[in-house]
Amino acid sequence: MEKDLSALDSALDSLGVDGFLIDAASSDSDQLYLSGFDAPDSFTTLYADGVHLLVSSLEYGRAKKESDAETVTRTAEYDFHEKVSEYGWKEAEMRVLAEFLADHGVESVAVPERFPVGVADGLRDVGVSVSPEETDVITEIRATKTDEEIEHVRVAQKANEASMQAAEDLLSAATVEDGILYHDGEVLTSERVKEEIEVTLLRHGAALDETIVACGVDAADPHDRGSGPLKADEAIIIDIFPRDKASKYHADMTRTFVKGDPSAEMRARYNLTHEAFDAALEAVEPGATGTEVHDAVCDVYENAGYETLRSDSNTETGFIHSTGHGIGLDVHELPKVSPAGGELKPGHVITIEPGLYDPAVGGVRIEDLVVVTEDGYENLTDYPIEFVLD
């Protein structure tokens, strides 16, 4: 995957340092992005006239085959175990790392703000200058996706759509007894729907740690995961944000369903949210800002008499979150589609997810995933938006 790291070069020049250093496992998305290597334990990535890895002997062969690095070096090449005997484990690690940096002509490094303090202090103790890079430049670079990355997100969203269909099918097939949904003679619960979502995702090469299936009052809290029996005539928010197991890229989608007959107020809130959703999409184009897209949603809600955090920063009901966020190796990343949202650029992949919330009524939210293009946007979501299920 061809990455444009010119912004990193500029950041290093402005700091007057020789390279950029990450010490983390690939669960750190900046590490995975820069190295192109997926490993469960911490390893070292140096950016200095290219990407260079320092790994254990265990990971050496795989790193040579799978990473994006120009060079891969084993700690054993610096007599690590001999150094452990002489200096102890921690100092040996620092001496090896310092020799690795010296081999690449590096005497000073910039590191992420959340770089391990022990490693930073250890490097300073062996004569390496360490400075924090405070602009999150790698995270900024990651915001603009390559065609390959966009395809990764598209694949993840296809798996997401299959899991949403599985969830919708359970609700559609449910029967109603005393206001409670039943499926195959058993109470249909949030947990049962989540199980179906997770199993379906696994069958499509994706997975997640948790998802949202929230009904009634639960749905009035945007991040309530939901639990217990699902009820007829009440809104059920299903928000699924899986990660493709192969590429590690995420998807995101939300639908709100009612099995039965929603109240007039809930139906009005849903229709208004659909209007706000359309208004947000209409505002998405290169050169627009995330703030402008967010304002388009707030305009719709406020004109209809509902509170937003723009109209009342203390409101606990109405539209009480941002319009969206970037998505990629993290489920929430840049750019922001919020009051703090900057300029949207081609290659930005963002969610659009307006919603209304009130414990007295419930909650509604609609969310699609789009990529900003040269002349507007492309919706990466191919799933119908419907509210009432028969």
Disulfide bonds with the S-S distance in Angstrom:
none
